[in-house]
Amino acid sequence: YGDHGIGRFAREVRKRLGDVREFHGPIAPYHPLDCVYSGLRLSVDRAQVFLSPGYNSPLGSKSFAFTIHDLTHIDSAETRHPLKTAYYELVMKPACRRALRVFTVSEYSRARIAEWSGIDAARIINVSNGVDKAFSAEGDKHDLGAPYLFYPGTRKPHKNEPRALRAFARAHARDETKLL
C-alpha cells in the first residue's frame, strides 16, 4: 500500500475483496527473492488462490493471479536494467503462462502483455485503475480564470512529461490557452 500507483491500486482492490487473508512476509514485495519466498509460503499454507495486486508472482504456484500494470521496465530505455530484464524473462513471463489470470489497468497494456508473453489476450483482464470516492468530480472546482491542463503524472522519465508539455504548447498555439 502507499500513495503511488501500485500502492493505491492495491488499497482499492483490497477494499473491494471483502473477507480475505492478507499475505505479509519478511521480504519486501519489490525484492527479487519475494517470488521464491511467496511460492514456498503458499505451498506450506496450502492457500487456495493467491492474488497479487503488483508484479509479484509466486514461483511454483499455479493457483494465483497477479497484476502487471505495464511493461515500462522493459519497454522504456530510461527504466530498463539488465536485472529487471532478466526478472521479467525468467520469472514474470513464465508466471504469465502459469497464472489463472493476469490483470492489468489499460487496453494498451493488455495488448502489450499478450504480445510480450505469448499468452492469449483472453487470459488478461483489464480491470482499470480503481479510485477512491475522494476523487469524485463532485465538489468544489478550482478556477484559475482560464482553461488549464491538469497533469497527474510524476516526473519520472517514462511518464513522458515533455510530451504532455508539447501537447499543451500545440493546444496553446491554436487557441487562448495559457501556461500558468
N, C-alpha and C positions, 0 to 999 in steps of 0.2 A: 504494500500500500504506500501511497505517497502523493504529493502534489505534482505529478508528472504524468505523461500519457498512459503508460502501462500501469502505474500505481493507481491512478484514478479509475481506469478501466477495471482493474482487479476489485477495487472497492465497490463499484457499481454492480459488477457481476455477483459478488458475494451477497450484496443486499437482496438480490433477486432470487437467489438459490434456495432460501429457506433453511431448513434444518439439515445442515451438513457438517461434517467434522473437518475442521481446518487442519492443514498439514504444515507443521513448522519443524524445521530441522536446524542443526547446529551450523550448517553451511549456508551462506547467503545464496539466494536463488540465482544470482548472476555469476556465481563461481563455476568454473568449468567442471568441477567434480560433483556438482549438485545432481547431475543426471545419474551418476553412479550411486550416490547415497540414496536418492529418492527411489531408484529401482530396487535396491536392497531392502529399504524400509517398507516399501509397498508389498514386497514379497513376504516379509516377516509378518506384517499386519494383515495380510490377505485382504487387502482393500478390493472392493468390487469394481469401482471405477475411480480413476484419478482425473481431475480436471485442473489444468494449469492455465491461468489467465495470461501467462507470459510464454517465453521461449523455452521453458523447461520441459524436457521430455524424459521420463524415467527409462533408463536402459533396461532392456529385458522384458518390460511390461507390454502387454497387448491390450490391456483394459484401461486405456487412457485417451483423453482428448487434450489438445493443447492449442494455444493461440500463437500464431505468427502474425504480428502486426504489419510487418512489411519485410522486405529483403534489403533494406538500406545498408546493412553491414557488409553485404557482398556486392551490391549494385553501385554504391557510391564510393568513388575513389577517396573522398575525404574521411570516410569511416571504415574503409576496408583495411584489414590487417591479416597477415598470414595465419595467425592463430584463430581468428574469427572465421576465416575461410575454411580452415581445417575443421573447426567445430561444426559449421553448417554442413560440410560434406560428410563427416564421419558420424555425427550424432543426429543432426536435425533432418537431413534428407532421409536416412533410414527410418527415423521416427515418423515422418510423414506417411511412409508406406505401412507402418505398424499401427498407427493411431486409428481409433474408431472414427474420429473426425478431427479435422483441422479447422480451427476458427480463425477468421481474420476480420479486418474492420473496413474494407473497401472492396469494390468490384475490381479495381486495378490490382490490388494485392492478391485477390483471389485468382485472377488470371495469371499473374506473375508467378505465384507459388505453384500453380498447376504446371506451368511451363518448366519451371526450375526443377521441381521434384519428380515430375513424370507421373503423378497420380491423377486420377480422374477428377476433374473440377467439381463433380457432384459430391465428392467427399469433403470439399472445402466449403465452409459456410460463412457467408458474410453476415456478421452479427452487428455491424456498425459500432460506433462508439456510444455507449450509454452515457447519459449525462444526468446529473442531479437536478432536482426541481429548481435549485437556486439559479440555474442557467436559463430560466424561462424568459421568453420575450416579453412577458408581462412585467410591469413595474415602471419605475422612473426611467426616463430617457435622458441620455447625456447629449445636450445640444451645444454644439460649438458655434452655431450660427452659420455653418456652411457644411456641405457634404464632406464626409471623411471616410477613410479606409481604416478598418479595424483588422489588424494582422495578429492573430492569436498564437503564432508560432514562436519558437525560441530562436536564438541567434545561431544555432548550430548550422554548420555548412549544408547538411542535407535538407534543411528546411527551405533553402533557396530564397532567403530574404532579398538578395539583389534582384531576382526575377519579379518578386512582388513590387519592389520599388520601380522597376522598369515599366511594369504594367500600370502602376499608378501614374507614372510620368506620361505614358501614352494616353491615358484617360484624361489627364490634365491638358494635354495638347489639343484635345477635341472639345473640351468644354471649360467651364469656370471652376472646376475642382481645384482646391488649393492644398498644398502640403503645409501643415501647421507644425 
